[in-house]
């Protein structure tokens, strides 16, 4: 497929955070090949670096072989590499609050944790300490969120002084979040009733966002990655809070980024690794956020569309265009496997494998869809 035919698709946004010198920028360089400066001192990434990478999806590649489309549009992930945090960042230490607005705009956080010892790479606290590093970052994010909740509570109380009791429920939700944060717990540890959720959507609390821990290990440790004590610490923390974990070597990812697809496969095989760290991160992020992809295919374009699990057909159609949702009639759906097994959409249709689904149909990962609508 001609690279010029590839254009940007739907995407999720992940913020890469961590203490200085844990491997954030090395990892960012590897997955985006964007050349963010990586140096052996804190804060070399002053402004957030943004890189967009395609989501690897062999299904889309296979559909492109069948249809030879004018456009090939994969789902994409936007990675934002944010300056290293230090203790006291929420009060202005290091780069202070400069990074916070960038994290708040992300869908989830990729927290890179150093799980290797190297006297030649300075650790901000003198030595590798995954549990301590995670706690340092968590404290700063919680303190930052506390400040936001204090302002929200004060504002809501002022509105209630006018006698408007409609704000009482809103205040109770805000105080519930504040009390949790004040105890040193992340907001994502809370559960909310359906009628409470509406008050949380516009808060953009960092500690409410899902977290994917990225345990960065030494290149020489890749074959024993599951037996590294540092990694076990990260996995235990993630398990307790329901977060995701991937174990990678940023250095290996950097080397992979410089290789051709053929050489990459050979390199991975030599290392005994089934897939690159980037692929693992993307798959884990999709799972963490509850995302799936449906596909559209034809001679003009093959495309992957990212939606939440549980999305119904009309809302999925709305991802393509609002008119599709507003005038939704039906969705003509064939599973990717059935389409490939029969060679063409028409062949699958002749065998009765193309289903006509209505407004209550819940989309499945890998559905190949034609939406019918009338506006």
Secondary structure, 3 states (H helix, E strand, C coil): CCHHHECCCCEEEEEEECECCCCHHHHHHHHHCCCCCCCCCCCCCCCCEEEEEECCCHHHHHHHHHHCCCEEECCEEEEEECCCECCCHHHCCCCHHHHHHHHHCCCEEEEEEECCCCCCCCCCCCCCCHHHHHHHHHHHHHHHHHHHHHHHHHHHHHHHCCCCHHHHHHHHHHHHHHHHHHCCCCHHHCCCCHHHHCCCCCCCCHHHCEEEEEEECCHHHHHHHHHCHHHHHHHHHHHHHCCEEEEECHHHHHHHCCCCHHHHHHHHHHHCCCCCHHHHHHHHHHHHHCEEEEEEECCCEEEEEEEECCCEHHHHHHHHCHHHHHCEEEEEEEEHHHHHHHCCHHHHHHCCCCEEECCCCECCCCEEEEEEECC
